[in-house]
Amino acid sequence: MAQMAAEGKTPEILFWVGCAGSFDERAQKITRSICKILQHVGMSYAVLGTEESCTGDPAKRAGNEFLFQMQAMVNIDVLNGYAVKKIVTGCPHCFNTLKNEYPQLGGNYDVIHHTQLIQQLIDEGKLKTQDGESFKGKKITYHDACYLGRGNNVYEAPRAALEVLDAELVEMKRCKSNGLCCGAGGAQMFKEPEKGKREISDERIDDAIAIQANIVASACPFCMTMLRDGVKHHEKEDEIQVLDIAEITVKANGL
């Protein structure tokens, strides 16, 4: 972003990478997939790079409102300094925080999740599925991320991105507004699990096994970690793949 600003250029969108997308090895692949899509359709975008810091979502969920506001104010100063208007992010937690909680602190932006952008690009005919990998004969199910689904009522965009594939789409029993949390939200990702009979991620993969899904589609880096843990626990790595919708879109378009 700094480089574009120095050249007097303004990108169409700012891609908010997020902590997971920057530092988690698995989530970095999702980040690259989103970039491939943006480059493929010729969309002008920028990232903040080292100027981007955590949105403050984990701090807020863990009850540290003071730390959240400190982190948010720093980010808002940077975003407003670049006169950012539109933001796309690959993380529902970043999406929810930037969209719903930053306006109270002076950060007003048009924020969309990457699945919404993918749906938009498909509708505009900029993304097609005839040149890439075929998903014929595959059973794909989509796991609703809490902060995307119940938190922001985004249910159709991720499914629309999958409906264009030549795959069989199947719904888990617990889906949409009745979806089951992966177990990582509310800052649970960053603490040890409390005592109980089993992990939520194992319970969730039970739902995928019940419908004999080959691919569990995710739209959140936290869900990705938890769902993969569940697959490993059940020793189903050879039978069930966990892929982000951006990764599936990249494969389908041969990018």
Phi, psi and chi 1 to 4 in degrees:
 res  aa     phi    psi   chi1   chi2   chi3   chi4
   1 MET       -  -43.0 -166.2   71.1 -179.2      -
   2 ALA   -60.7  -40.7      -      -      -      -
   3 GLN   -65.3  -43.7 -173.5 -179.4  -24.0      -
   4 MET   -65.1  -40.9  -71.6 -169.9   88.6      -
   5 ALA   -62.4  -39.2      -      -      -      -
   6 ALA   -64.6  -29.9      -      -      -      -
   7 GLU   -89.0    1.9  -66.2  168.3    1.2      -
   8 GLY    75.1   20.1      -      -      -      -
   9 LYS  -100.2  151.6  -64.1  176.1 -176.8  173.6
  10 THR  -124.5  117.5  -54.8      -      -      -
  11 PRO   -72.7  155.4   27.9  -33.3      -      -
  12 GLU   -63.1  -42.4  -76.5  177.8   69.6      -
  13 ILE  -138.8  156.1   56.2  167.8      -      -
  14 LEU  -101.4  126.8  173.1   78.6      -      -
  15 PHE   -91.5  110.8  173.7   26.4      -      -
  16 TRP   -86.4  109.2 -173.9  -83.4      -      -
  17 VAL   -74.7  -42.6 -178.3      -      -      -
  18 GLY    85.3  162.8      -      -      -      -
  19 CYS   -62.9  -48.5  -59.1      -      -      -
  20 ALA   -62.4  -46.2      -      -      -      -
  21 GLY   -64.1  -21.6      -      -      -      -
  22 SER   -90.1  -42.1  -61.2      -      -      -
  23 PHE  -111.5  -23.2  -59.3  114.6      -      -
  24 ASP   -83.4  126.9 -179.6   81.6      -      -
  25 GLU   -59.0  -41.2 -164.3  173.7  -22.8      -
  26 ARG   -70.8  -42.2  179.6   64.0 -174.3   85.4
  27 ALA   -68.2  -24.8      -      -      -      -
  28 GLN   -60.4  -31.4  -74.4  170.9   -4.8      -
  29 LYS   -67.0  -35.3  -65.9  177.4 -178.3  177.7
  30 ILE   -66.7  -43.0  -57.8  168.3      -      -
  31 THR   -57.2  -45.5  -59.8      -      -      -
  32 ARG   -64.0  -38.1  -68.7 -169.3 -168.2   99.2
  33 SER   -63.9  -42.3  -67.8      -      -      -
  34 ILE   -62.1  -41.7  -65.2  169.6      -      -
  35 CYS   -63.7  -39.9  -69.8      -      -      -
  36 LYS   -60.4  -41.2  -77.1  178.3 -176.9  175.9
  37 ILE   -64.6  -46.4  -68.8  166.2      -      -
  38 LEU   -61.5  -40.9  -67.6  169.3      -      -
  39 GLN   -69.9  -37.9  -72.8  161.2    0.3      -
  40 HIS   -62.5  -40.3  174.5   68.3      -      -
  41 VAL   -88.4   -1.3  -60.2      -      -      -
  42 GLY    74.1   28.3      -      -      -      -
  43 MET   -84.8  129.6 -169.9  170.8  -89.4      -
  44 SER   -77.0  121.7  164.0      -      -      -
  45 TYR  -141.8  163.4   73.2   98.1      -      -
  46 ALA  -141.8  160.1      -      -      -      -
  47 VAL  -121.8  158.5  -64.1      -      -      -
  48 LEU   -80.1  -21.1  -73.2  174.9      -      -
  49 GLY    65.0 -130.9      -      -      -      -
  50 THR   -70.2  -11.1   53.7      -      -      -
  51 GLU   -81.1  -12.2  -71.0 -176.9  -82.7      -
  52 GLU   -86.2  132.6  179.3 -171.4  -58.3      -
  53 SER  -128.4  174.5   64.9      -      -      -
  54 CYS   -54.7  140.1  179.7      -      -      -
  55 THR   -64.6  -22.6   58.7      -      -      -
  56 GLY   101.2    2.4      -      -      -      -
  57 ASP   -56.2  -50.8  167.0   77.6      -      -
  58 PRO   -60.3  -39.4  -21.6   33.5      -      -
  59 ALA   -62.4  -44.9      -      -      -      -
  60 LYS   -64.7  -44.8 -171.3  176.6 -178.2   72.2
  61 ARG   -65.8  -30.3  -56.1  -56.0  155.9 -137.9
  62 ALA   -82.7   -3.8      -      -      -      -
  63 GLY   100.5    5.2      -      -      -      -
  64 ASN   -98.1   78.2 -166.0  -23.4      -      -
  65 GLU   -62.8  -35.5 -178.9   67.3   22.2      -
  66 PHE   -62.2  -47.0  177.6   67.0      -      -
  67 LEU   -64.5  -41.4  176.6   57.3      -      -
  68 PHE   -56.5  -48.6  160.7   70.0      -      -
  69 GLN   -65.6  -35.6  -68.5 -159.6   16.8      -
  70 MET   -61.7  -48.3  -79.4  177.0   59.2      -
  71 GLN   -64.7  -42.2  -68.7  177.5  -55.7      -
  72 ALA   -63.7  -43.5      -      -      -      -
  73 MET   -63.3  -38.4  -66.6  -57.9  -69.6      -
  74 VAL   -62.3  -46.8  169.7      -      -      -
  75 ASN   -64.6  -40.9  -74.0  -36.7      -      -
  76 ILE   -63.3  -39.9  -71.2  167.2      -      -
  77 ASP   -58.9  -43.2  -77.4  -13.4      -      -
  78 VAL   -66.8  -49.0  172.3      -      -      -
  79 LEU   -62.4  -44.4  -68.2  167.2      -      -
  80 ASN   -68.5  -31.3  -70.0   -9.3      -      -
  81 GLY   -62.1  -32.5      -      -      -      -
  82 TYR   -95.1    4.2  -73.6  119.3      -      -
  83 ALA    53.8   44.2      -      -      -      -
  84 VAL   -67.2  134.3  168.6      -      -      -
  85 LYS  -110.3  -45.4  -61.5  -76.7 -170.4  -65.5
  86 LYS  -123.4  133.6 -171.5  166.4 -174.7  176.5
  87 ILE  -126.7  135.3  -59.3  173.7      -      -
  88 VAL  -117.1  138.3   65.1      -      -      -
  89 THR  -136.9  150.9  177.4      -      -      -
  90 GLY   -93.2    2.3      -      -      -      -
  91 CYS  -121.0  121.6  174.2      -      -      -
  92 PRO   -60.6  -26.9  -25.8   35.6      -      -
  93 HIS   -71.3  -45.0  -63.8  -99.4      -      -
  94 CYS   -62.8  -43.3  -63.4      -      -      -
  95 PHE   -56.8  -49.8  167.9   72.0      -      -
  96 ASN   -64.0  -43.3  178.7   69.6      -      -
  97 THR   -68.2  -47.8  -54.2      -      -      -
  98 LEU   -64.4  -38.4  -68.0  165.4      -      -
  99 LYS   -78.5  -43.2 -178.1  175.5 -174.7  -71.9
 100 ASN  -106.4  -22.6  -61.2  -36.8      -      -
 101 GLU  -111.5  -24.7  -71.2  162.5   -8.7      -
 102 TYR   -70.3  -33.1  -86.6   31.1      -      -
 103 PRO   -56.3  -33.2  -29.6   37.5      -      -
 104 GLN   -65.7  -19.3  -60.3  156.7   29.8      -
 105 LEU  -109.3   10.6  -59.4  167.7      -      -
 106 GLY    98.4   11.7      -      -      -      -
 107 GLY  -110.1   97.5      -      -      -      -
 108 ASN  -110.7  110.6  -65.3  -77.1      -      -
 109 TYR  -137.5  157.4  -41.0  104.4      -      -
 110 ASP   -87.2  105.4  176.7   10.8      -      -
 111 VAL  -109.2  127.7 -173.6      -      -      -
 112 ILE  -128.6  152.2   61.6  168.6      -      -
 113 HIS   -87.2  155.0 -174.1 -102.2      -      -
 114 HIS   -62.9  -27.3   73.3  -74.2      -      -
 115 THR   -69.0  -32.7   56.9      -      -      -
 116 GLN   -68.0  -38.5  -66.5  174.0  -54.1      -
 117 LEU   -65.6  -42.8  178.3   67.2      -      -
 118 ILE   -61.4  -44.2  -70.6  168.2      -      -
 119 GLN   -59.7  -43.4 -179.4 -163.3   18.6      -
 120 GLN   -60.9  -43.5 -179.9 -172.0  -39.9      -
 121 LEU   -68.7  -33.9  -65.9  170.7      -      -
 122 ILE   -66.5  -45.0  -70.9  170.0      -      -
 123 ASP   -61.4  -33.4  -69.6  -13.8      -      -
 124 GLU   -83.0   -3.2  -69.0  170.3   -1.0      -
 125 GLY    78.6   13.1      -      -      -      -
 126 LYS   -85.6  -19.6  -67.8  178.6 -179.6  175.1
 127 LEU  -119.5  124.9  -75.6  173.9      -      -
 128 LYS  -123.7  171.1  -61.3  180.0  174.6   65.8
 129 THR  -125.2   19.7   55.1      -      -      -
 130 GLN   -94.2  -11.3   64.6  -95.6   39.5      -
 131 ASP   -98.1  -11.0  -57.7  -36.8      -      -
 132 GLY  -111.0 -153.6      -      -      -      -
 133 GLU   -67.9  137.8 -176.1  179.5  -41.5      -
 134 SER   -88.5  138.7  170.4      -      -      -
 135 PHE  -106.3   19.8  -72.4   87.8      -      -
 136 LYS   -60.6  135.6 -163.5  164.5 -172.0  174.5
 137 GLY    84.8   -3.8      -      -      -      -
 138 LYS   -93.4  144.2  -60.7  -82.1 -171.5 -174.6
 139 LYS  -102.1  118.2  -94.4 -168.6 -179.7 -177.9
 140 ILE  -114.5  133.3  -58.6 -179.4      -      -
 141 THR  -123.1  146.0 -170.0      -      -      -
 142 TYR  -106.8  130.6  170.1   64.0      -      -
 143 HIS   -95.6  119.5  163.5   79.8      -      -
 144 ASP   -73.5  120.7  -73.3  -76.4      -      -
 145 ALA   -74.5  135.9      -      -      -      -
 146 CYS   -56.1  -47.0  -66.6      -      -      -
 147 TYR   -76.7  -12.3  -82.2   91.7      -      -
 148 LEU   -93.1  -47.6 -160.4   56.9      -      -
 149 GLY   -77.9  -86.5      -      -      -      -
 150 ARG   -59.5  -34.6  -75.5 -167.5  -63.8  -93.7
 151 GLY   -72.4  -34.7      -      -      -      -
 152 ASN  -134.2    8.8  -73.3  -79.2      -      -
 153 ASN    60.9   29.7 -148.0   31.5      -      -
 154 VAL   -97.6   96.2  178.1      -      -      -
 155 TYR  -113.3  -34.6  -66.4  112.9      -      -
 156 GLU   -85.4  -33.8  -64.1  -47.3  -45.3      -
 157 ALA   -57.4  -48.8      -      -      -      -
 158 PRO   -62.4  -38.0  -18.8   31.0      -      -
 159 ARG   -70.9  -35.8  -72.3  171.1  170.7   82.5
 160 ALA   -62.9  -34.8      -      -      -      -
 161 ALA   -67.8  -25.8      -      -      -      -
 162 LEU   -91.5  -26.5  -63.0  172.1      -      -
 163 GLU   -64.8  -23.2  -79.6  164.6    5.8      -
 164 VAL   -79.0   -9.0  -65.0      -      -      -
 165 LEU   -78.9  160.1  -55.2  172.6      -      -
 166 ASP   -90.8   39.4   51.5   -0.1      -      -
 167 ALA  -108.4  168.8      -      -      -      -
 168 GLU   -94.9  118.4 -179.1 -173.4  -10.3      -
 169 LEU   -90.9  127.5  -64.8 -170.6      -      -
 170 VAL  -127.1  143.7  -74.3      -      -      -
 171 GLU  -100.2  139.0  -68.7  -75.1    5.8      -
 172 MET   -72.5  157.1  -72.7 -177.0  -87.2      -
 173 LYS   -56.9  -43.0 -171.2  174.2 -179.9 -179.6
 174 ARG   -97.2  101.5  -68.8  177.0  -80.2 -164.8
 175 CYS  -144.5  170.4   64.6      -      -      -
 176 LYS    52.8 -128.3  -62.9 -172.1  177.5  178.3
 177 SER   -69.1  -13.4   59.5      -      -      -
 178 ASN  -105.3   18.5 -169.4   40.5      -      -
 179 GLY   -65.3  158.2      -      -      -      -
 180 LEU  -102.1  130.2 -178.3   68.8      -      -
 181 CYS   -59.5  146.7  175.2      -      -      -
 182 CYS   -74.5  -20.7   73.1      -      -      -
 183 GLY   106.9   -0.4      -      -      -      -
 184 ALA  -104.2  -13.0      -      -      -      -
 185 GLY   -71.1  173.8      -      -      -      -
 186 GLY    62.1   32.5      -      -      -      -
 187 ALA    68.7    9.9      -      -      -      -
 188 GLN   -66.2  -23.5  -62.8  -65.5  -48.6      -
 189 MET   -57.6  -28.9 -176.5   79.4  172.8      -
 190 PHE  -107.4   19.2  -54.5  104.0      -      -
 191 LYS  -138.8  164.3   60.0 -177.8  -86.4  -64.5
 192 GLU   -72.3  145.9  -69.4  -58.2  -45.8      -
 193 PRO   -66.6  148.5   21.9  -31.2      -      -
 194 GLU   -78.9  164.5  -72.2  148.6   39.9      -
 195 LYS   -65.4  138.8  -73.7 -178.5 -178.8  177.8
 196 GLY  -173.3 -176.5      -      -      -      -
 197 LYS   -82.0  -32.6  -67.6  179.6 -179.0  174.5
 198 ARG  -161.4  166.1   67.1 -170.6  -47.4 -141.4
 199 GLU   -76.7  144.6  -60.3  -76.5   -5.1      -
 200 ILE   -62.7  -36.1  -62.3  178.9      -      -
 201 SER   -61.5  -35.4   52.1      -      -      -
 202 ASP   -67.4  -41.1  -59.1  -16.9      -      -
 203 GLU   -61.5  -40.7  175.1   91.2    6.3      -
 204 ARG   -66.7  -41.4 -171.0   51.5  167.4  156.1
 205 ILE   -68.4  -25.7  -67.1  -58.8      -      -
 206 ASP   -54.5  -40.2  -78.8  -13.7      -      -
 207 ASP   -64.8  -38.2  -67.2  -13.0      -      -
 208 ALA   -71.3  -38.7      -      -      -      -
 209 ILE   -65.6  -36.8  -67.5  169.2      -      -
 210 ALA   -61.0  -30.9      -      -      -      -
 211 ILE  -102.6    9.0   55.5  168.4      -      -
 212 GLN    57.4   43.2  -60.8  177.8  -43.2      -
 213 ALA   -73.7  140.1      -      -      -      -
 214 ASN   -89.2  -31.6  -52.3  116.1      -      -
 215 ILE  -131.2  129.5  -63.6  170.6      -      -
 216 VAL  -101.9  115.9  178.7      -      -      -
 217 ALA   -88.4  133.1      -      -      -      -
 218 SER  -121.5  163.0  167.7      -      -      -
 219 ALA  -137.3   23.2      -      -      -      -
 220 CYS  -148.9  132.2  170.6      -      -      -
 221 PRO   -64.9  -30.7   20.0  -30.1      -      -
 222 PHE   -69.5  -44.5  -69.4  177.7      -      -
 223 CYS   -59.5  -39.9  -67.6      -      -      -
 224 MET   -56.1  -47.4  171.2   65.2   71.9      -
 225 THR   -61.7  -47.8  -63.0      -      -      -
 226 MET   -68.4  -42.9  -57.5  -57.9  -80.0      -
 227 LEU   -64.3  -39.8  -66.6  169.2      -      -
 228 ARG   -65.6  -37.1  -70.0  180.0   75.0 -135.8
 229 ASP   -61.2  -41.7  -76.3   -8.9      -      -
 230 GLY   -63.7  -41.3      -      -      -      -
 231 VAL   -63.6  -42.9  170.3      -      -      -
 232 LYS   -63.2  -42.2  -75.1  175.6 -170.0  169.1
 233 HIS   -59.1  -39.5  174.3   81.3      -      -
 234 HIS   -83.5   -2.3  -74.6  -71.5      -      -
 235 GLU    55.7   48.5  -62.0 -177.9  -11.8      -
 236 LYS  -116.0   21.4  -64.3  -79.2 -174.2 -175.7
 237 GLU   -57.0  -31.4  -66.5  103.2  -42.5      -
 238 ASP   -80.7  -15.3  -64.1  -26.2      -      -
 239 GLU  -108.0  -30.9  -62.8  163.2   45.2      -
 240 ILE  -124.6  123.5  -58.8  174.5      -      -
 241 GLN  -100.0  141.9  -97.5 -173.3  -54.5      -
 242 VAL  -111.0  116.8 -175.6      -      -      -
 243 LEU  -130.9  142.8  -66.3  170.8      -      -
 244 ASP   -75.5  152.7 -172.0   88.7      -      -
 245 ILE   -60.6  -32.8  -75.4  177.2      -      -
 246 ALA   -63.7  -40.7      -      -      -      -
 247 GLU   -66.4  -41.2  -64.8  175.4  -51.3      -
 248 ILE   -63.6  -42.1  -67.6  171.0      -      -
 249 THR   -63.0  -41.7  -58.2      -      -      -
 250 VAL   -62.6  -45.0  162.0      -      -      -
 251 LYS   -62.7  -45.3  -75.5  174.5 -179.6  -78.5
 252 ALA   -65.4  -28.8      -      -      -      -
 253 ASN   -96.2    2.0  -76.7  -90.7      -      -
 254 GLY    65.2   35.7      -      -      -      -
 255 LEU   -91.3      -  -55.0 -179.0      -      -
